Amino acid sequence: MTVVGVPPIPTAQAVDGARLLGELRRAFTRYVVLPSPQAADAVTLWTAATHAQPAWEHAPRLAVVSPLKRCGKSRLLDVVAETCHGPLITINATIAAVVRSIGRDPPTLLVDEADTLWGTRKQADANEDLRGLLNAGHQRNRPMLRWDVTSRTAEQLDTFAMALLAAIGELPDTIMDRAVVIRMRRRAPGEQVQPYRTRRDAPPLNQLRDQLASWARAQLRELQHAAPAMPLEDRAADTWEPLIAIADLAGDDWPARARTAATTMTQAEAQQEEDTAASVRLLADLRQVFAAADAEALYTSTILEALHQLEDAPWADWYSHPLATRELAKLLRPYQVESKNIREHGTGAPRKGYARADLQDAWARYVPLHPLQALQPPEPASQTNNGHVADPQPPSATSATSPGHVADVAEALIPSATGLTCDVAHVADVAAPPASNGNGWRYNQHLAPCAACGTGTSNRAPSGRPLHLACDTKTTTQGPRHG
């Protein structure tokens, strides 16, 4: 774990907030190619907001993700580390060390290579506490409780802190839902950035950091009571509120830019989620298409024609036009499924299409078939003679149509450790198999009335008289009566 000390905050002075945000934005775009102008504005505002964490009700996460390596995530983290408030780099840090580093004036958590923490089920299980910390720390007053064996007392540890997480691929949904998401991509041939060297470039970035801290800390009271007009609702509004409050404080064109970034990027994430859900639907529909064609490979044109004809499917009207070849390829790309030259049904000229074998892995992982369990065989007709099974029962408190009162559930006639009442005992009599129980009792699937109570029974006493077990026992001691 590497902890960068928080620099002393200079004496408060009149600072042009818009100018500082402009300089910070230029610093980011000097070293990193961000995916859009809105993303550059969001990173700038998020970094500036770290200097006013004591004023916020929510601590937004900054999720910096990319589909592949070498997309600029680590470089972006380098610049954030030199310009944010109290960076705490948490690579290989224990959860105990992280949570005890958070106080009333929290640091900024920086987690690089977060995909190594939750990339597999085993890794996710091992780092569940860290995920819980990041989820809880999004909102103030969500402490983590730990038992101190030394003092034999429960201690409440603060979790509230802004955090940046860089990862290849997606982060857990609960983190992404609390984050401003920056989807990085590789630089195009014409995009150039300045090489970053810590010894040369960190000092001017640190000076900018100090100026940001001076400006933000002088306005903490105003920021704490800020109620900016939000273009978003619910958790998205909670996440973006600190960034928009900083933009409103800076003035100039930053308030409008912040709101544009908030709406644009939130809509982009919603579209990303929709596309992900659509791609899973596509996998299921492709399996249906291949099954109907009974083919090992199908041309792309054949697949698209079949998809367009599926009822209640979105492919015939995919964003106001039928799903096209490139869109089909884009939806399948995350599953490593690509078109190739194939011969449909093994004949004809080779053309672009998809093979069943290439889709099998994606089908197994994302839309597995779950065969229905075999239906239980009907009960033997003879069992319907038992009055305790066949008698109509009043509506259950668990009925979907008649939930009943909670008090009804608590008013059991006879308390039982298993939660059952005496009326259920006769069901066990009917269900008992036709075999000996080792104590001289024989069970017979042919029912006969109990000699003591007249109720249908499958139990027979050693004497041969058909009796319930309870009835036979009580007959010997108290005379014949139903138990």
Secondary structure, 3 states (H helix, E strand, C coil): CEECCCCCCCCCCCCCHHHHHHHHHHHHHHHCCCCCHHHHHHHHHHHHHHHHHHHCCECCEEEEEECCCCCCHHHHHHHHHHHCCCEEECCCCCHHHHHCCCCCCCCEEEECCCHHHHCCHHHHHHCHHHHHHHHHCCECCCCEEEEECCCCEEEEECCCCCEEEEEECCCCHHHHCCEEEEECCCCCCCCCCCCCCHHHHHHHHHHHHHHHHHHHHCCHHHHHCCCCCCCCCHHHHHHHHHHHHHHHHHCCCHHHHHHHHHHHHHHHHHHHHHHHHHHHHHHHHHHHHHHHHCCCEEEHHHHHHHHHCCCCCHHHHCCCCCCCHHHHHHHHHHHCCCCEEECHHHCCCCEEEEEHHHHHHHHHHHCCCCCCCCCCCCCCHHHHHCHHHHCCCCCCCCCCCCCCCHHHHHCCCCCCCCCCCHHHHHHHHHHCCCCECCCCCEEEEEEEECCCCCCEEEEECCCCCECCHHHHHHHHHHCCCCC
